[in-house]
Every structure is written in structure tokens, then in C-alpha cells.
Amino acid sequence: MVIIITLLFVCIAGMMIYNYCTTPDNDLSQEKIGNYTLHQHRNALLEKFKKDDTAAVEGKSFYRSKDYPGLIIRVSNKKQQINAIMLYSNKNLYTARNITIGDSRDKVVETYGDTYKKSFLNNKQTQYHYMDKENHIGMKFVFKNDRVNRIELFNA
């Protein structure tokens, strides 16, 4: 039993290392969604966001924007800093490079480059994962019918 658990652990660790090593590197150090960036203090959210008590992940809190439906921010409870920003179904907010929900896959590749890792998701969705290894930042664009359906910016 110990051997099986050890082999399983080694396989999972190997897959994670492989994924990290094969994802091309990009500079995402200036990225943001709307006016929100990673590592901002939680206090920047208090007036315009409402804590979502239904989302529960140990050590993290989620906040939903009052002004921009579809904008969700995840905060590390330990550091009290933003560690992920997710945008769904809201065309009024943009990334630092002017990409928003509904933009074409071609526009994303033209803007962010072709140094992404592609994966296929359920519901005929495709995901492009950009990685900034130096700054430990990841950014994902999820496409449905070749249009941006979701944007995620996160600590990697």
C-alpha cells in the first residue's frame, strides 16, 4: 500500500513539474483586470465588493464586485492580499492589454503572443494558459466558440 501511494505521489509531482517546465514564459508583471492587480491589500475591496460566504476554500476568501457582476476576487486570509482575479460575463472590464469577455481568440493571440499552453475543457471550451515564471503569475483565457468566455489572473 505504501508503494502504491508513493508511486501515485511521484506521478502527480512529475506531472506538475512537467506542466510547469513545458509552459512557455511570458511577462505578466503589469497585468491587471479592471483596476485590480495581484498582491493588492484586501482593504482595497471593502467598499466595492461583498464577501461571498458560499464559496469556501481553506485559507482563502472570495469577494464579488457590487459594481461589476462577473468579477470575483480571491484573497489569501494569511497575507490579506489578492491572489486571484476572475472575470466572467462582463464586457466592461479589460486586462492591462485591452482584452475583455467576447474578444476573439485571434485578438488574444495577437495581443499576448503564441507562448501559451493549450488545453481542452468540457462544454467544447478551450483554455490558453500564459505563465510568468519569474514573477510567479499565471493568466488563463477560456474560449467558447472562439470567443473569450472567462479570464483568470492568479499567483502561480
C-alpha positions as CSV (number, residue, x, y, z in Angstrom):
1,M,0.0,0.0,0.0
2,V,2.9,2.4,0.8
3,I,4.5,1.7,-2.5
4,I,1.3,2.5,-4.4
5,I,0.8,5.8,-2.5
6,T,4.5,6.7,-3.1
7,L,4.2,5.9,-6.8
8,L,1.0,7.9,-7.1
9,F,2.6,10.9,-5.3
10,V,5.7,10.7,-7.6
11,C,3.4,10.6,-10.7
12,I,1.4,13.6,-9.6
13,A,4.6,15.5,-8.7
14,G,6.1,14.6,-12.1
15,M,3.0,15.8,-14.0
16,M,3.1,19.1,-12.1
17,I,6.8,19.6,-12.8
18,Y,6.3,18.7,-16.5
19,N,3.4,21.1,-16.8
20,Y,5.4,23.9,-15.2
21,C,8.5,23.2,-17.4
22,T,6.6,22.9,-20.6
23,T,4.5,26.1,-20.2
24,P,6.3,28.9,-22.1
25,D,7.4,32.0,-20.1
26,N,5.7,35.4,-20.6
27,D,6.0,38.8,-18.8
28,L,2.7,39.3,-16.9
29,S,4.2,41.6,-14.2
30,Q,2.0,44.6,-15.2
31,E,-1.2,42.6,-15.7
32,K,-4.5,43.5,-14.1
33,I,-8.2,43.2,-14.7
34,G,-10.0,46.5,-14.4
35,N,-8.2,48.4,-11.6
36,Y,-7.3,45.3,-9.7
37,T,-3.9,43.7,-9.5
38,L,-2.4,40.7,-7.7
39,H,-1.0,41.5,-4.2
40,Q,-3.3,44.5,-3.5
41,H,-4.4,44.5,0.1
42,R,-7.8,43.3,0.9
43,N,-8.8,46.7,2.2
44,A,-9.0,47.9,-1.5
45,L,-12.1,45.7,-1.9
46,L,-14.1,46.6,1.1
47,E,-16.3,49.3,-0.3
48,K,-17.0,47.9,-3.8
49,F,-17.1,44.1,-3.0
50,K,-19.2,41.8,-0.9
51,K,-17.7,38.8,0.7
52,D,-19.1,35.5,-0.7
53,D,-19.7,33.3,2.2
54,T,-21.0,30.4,0.0
55,A,-17.5,29.9,-1.6
56,A,-15.3,28.1,0.9
57,V,-11.7,27.2,0.3
58,E,-9.4,26.8,3.3
59,G,-7.3,29.8,3.8
60,K,-9.0,31.9,1.1
61,S,-11.9,34.2,0.9
62,F,-13.9,35.2,-2.2
63,Y,-15.3,38.6,-2.9
64,R,-17.9,39.5,-5.6
65,S,-18.0,43.0,-7.1
66,K,-21.1,45.1,-6.4
67,D,-20.5,47.3,-9.5
68,Y,-19.3,44.7,-12.0
69,P,-21.3,41.4,-12.0
70,G,-19.0,38.6,-13.0
71,L,-15.9,39.9,-11.3
72,I,-14.7,37.7,-8.4
73,I,-11.5,38.2,-6.4
74,R,-9.8,35.7,-4.2
75,V,-7.9,36.8,-1.1
76,S,-5.3,34.9,0.9
77,N,-6.5,35.1,4.5
78,K,-3.0,34.8,5.8
79,K,-1.4,37.7,3.8
80,Q,-4.7,39.6,3.3
81,Q,-3.7,40.1,-0.3
82,I,-5.4,39.5,-3.7
83,N,-4.1,36.2,-5.1
84,A,-6.6,35.7,-8.0
85,I,-8.9,37.7,-10.1
86,M,-11.6,36.0,-12.3
87,L,-13.8,37.7,-14.8
88,Y,-16.9,36.1,-16.3
89,S,-19.7,37.6,-18.5
90,N,-18.7,41.3,-18.1
91,K,-17.6,43.2,-21.1
92,N,-16.9,46.4,-19.2
93,L,-13.6,45.4,-17.7
94,Y,-10.3,44.8,-19.5
95,T,-6.9,43.3,-19.0
96,A,-3.9,45.6,-19.0
97,R,-3.6,44.8,-22.7
98,N,-7.2,45.6,-23.5
99,I,-8.7,42.1,-23.7
100,T,-12.3,41.6,-22.4
101,I,-15.0,39.0,-22.5
102,G,-16.3,38.3,-26.0
103,D,-13.0,39.2,-27.7
104,S,-11.8,36.7,-30.4
105,R,-9.1,34.0,-29.9
106,D,-7.1,35.7,-32.6
107,K,-7.1,39.0,-30.8
108,V,-5.8,37.3,-27.6
109,V,-3.0,35.6,-29.5
110,E,-2.2,38.8,-31.4
111,T,-2.0,40.7,-28.1
112,Y,-0.4,38.1,-25.7
113,G,1.5,36.0,-28.2
114,D,1.6,32.4,-29.1
115,T,3.6,31.3,-26.0
116,Y,0.7,29.7,-24.2
117,K,-0.2,26.1,-23.2
118,K,-3.4,25.0,-24.7
119,S,-5.8,22.6,-23.1
120,F,-9.3,21.4,-23.8
121,L,-12.1,21.8,-21.2
122,N,-15.7,20.4,-21.0
123,N,-18.6,22.1,-22.9
124,K,-16.4,22.5,-26.0
125,Q,-14.2,25.1,-24.3
126,T,-10.5,25.7,-24.9
127,Q,-8.1,27.3,-22.5
128,Y,-4.9,29.2,-23.2
129,H,-2.6,29.4,-20.2
130,Y,0.1,32.1,-20.1
131,M,2.8,31.9,-17.4
132,D,5.3,34.4,-16.0
133,K,7.7,32.1,-14.2
134,E,9.9,34.9,-12.9
135,N,7.1,36.7,-11.2
136,H,5.0,33.5,-10.4
137,I,1.9,34.8,-12.2
138,G,-0.5,32.9,-14.4
139,M,-3.2,34.1,-16.7
140,K,-5.8,31.9,-18.4
141,F,-8.2,32.7,-21.2
142,V,-11.1,30.3,-21.6
143,F,-12.7,30.3,-25.1
144,K,-16.1,29.1,-26.2
145,N,-16.9,29.3,-29.9
146,D,-13.5,31.1,-30.4
147,R,-14.6,34.0,-28.1
148,V,-13.2,34.8,-24.6
149,N,-15.6,33.4,-22.0
150,R,-13.5,33.8,-18.9
151,I,-10.3,35.4,-17.8
152,E,-8.3,34.4,-14.8
153,L,-5.2,36.1,-13.3
154,F,-3.6,34.4,-10.4
155,N,-0.4,33.7,-8.3
156,A,1.2,30.6,-9.7
